[in-house]
Amino acid sequence: MEKEFIEKISAYVGRAEYYLSERRFDMAYNSYMDALYAIGAYFVYRDTGMLLPAGELMGMLESRYPEVHEVIKRYSGITSFDEETVSALREDVERLRGMMTLPSSEK
């Protein structure tokens, strides 16, 4: 299942990169947000073996992975998409993706 998460996250990021290159910032934003939620779900699944609905996922992220929760919260209310905002979101997604290779805190 972890492999599927990684593939899904890579697909979201690849799609976001394409949209960013096309300057379609709204579509890039949506793809990066999908990647963020998938990264959060990956961390929860890796450490607990549970797949959670979005509402429960955010609660789990807030208590166990505050850094991921904070990034999702920071970007989830955005209604105007520009290159600067999407580029900042991209940096956060890449930073959190890098954390996926670190060992689980539960193991």
Secondary structure, DSSP 8 states (H G I E B T S, - for coil): -HHHHHHHHHHHHHHHHHHHHTT-HHHHHHHHHHHHHHHHHHHHHHHH-----HHHHHHHHHHH-HHHHHHHHHHHT-----HHHHHHHHHHHHHHHHHTTS--TT-
